Each structure stands twice: as C-alpha cells, then as structure tokens.
Amino acid sequence: MRSKAHILPFPKAGKKDEGPRRKARPPRTTDTIKYFSRNQIKLLRRTAREQTELDTQKGKITGIREWMAIDLLTSTGLRGSEAANLKCGDLKIGYSESKIFIHNGKGNISGHIIIHEALKKHMKQFLAFKQGNGEGIADSDFLLLGQRGKWTSQAIQQLIKNT
C-alpha cells in the first residue's frame, strides 16, 4: 500500500492546465519567401557601384568592400552566411580556374560554384586592394573584413537592407 505522499490529486473537472500557449505558425509557402526581381538586383548593383565611386573619391574604403559583397551575392546566389565565411583560399581564380569553394552550405553540403570572368576580375582587384591596405590574403584569411573583424551574416543582411 502506498503512502498518501505518493498519491497525486486529480485536477478538478472542467479546469484545464493553464500553461503558456504558443500561437501556431501558418505553413511557409513560396508566397511568403521574398526574392529580388531582376530590376531590383540591377538597382542594388548600380547603387553599390555608385557608392564605391563616391567613397573612392573621398578616400573611404567601405564602399569597396560593400560592392565586393553585393557583386559576390548577386553574381553567385550565395547565402549571406556562405559569403561571410569565405576565406581567400576558397577562391580558385588562377589562370585556368574560375570557381569558389563553399564549405558547409545549406544542408551541410560543400562544393564548388563556377563564376563568370567579370566576377573573377573583380575578385582579383579586391584581393590586390586588400593586400595594398595591409590585410592578409593568405588561404586562412577571411575575404570580407570590417573594422572589428570578419563580417557576419547579419552584417551582410543589414548591408542588403540598407543599400
């Protein structure tokens, strides 16, 4: 026979457990996923390029970095986190190569993406710019750096939002 301490009382009839409730989310459809149109991408690229020219005239370097990030994202379709985690060694832009190696992309998948010649040329110019500013371009150095270190995916999202 059990002692009374082990017997739990039954809740009174009609009362439900009043615990916190979460509001059910509607299922995600393609209608709620946002994509940029071709015109929006053209405008984004033009705005970033123009800002780069203005910053260069003023002796600032922020626009140069932002233009590289936007060119990279819009030319390749990379995710913000994938672009933020790119290292200089992931760029395969030698004489006969035109590709970028992605580590742990969506679904934890790694692989190469082919890039076009205009982006390859821009990346080479950007690496020369980094080297000229005293930044490392070794295989283990991050491609996109700011004043406080490597860019985060949130920084890239904010860049797109503010451009």
Protein Blocks (a to p, Z undefined) as FASTA:
>chain_A
ZZfklpccdddehiacfbdcddddddddfklpccddfklmmmmmmmmmmmmmmmmmnopa
klmmmmmmmmmmmmnopafklmmmpcfklpccbfkbccdddehiehhiacdddddfklmm
mmmmmmmmmmmnopafbfklcfbdcfkoccdfklmmmmmmmZZ
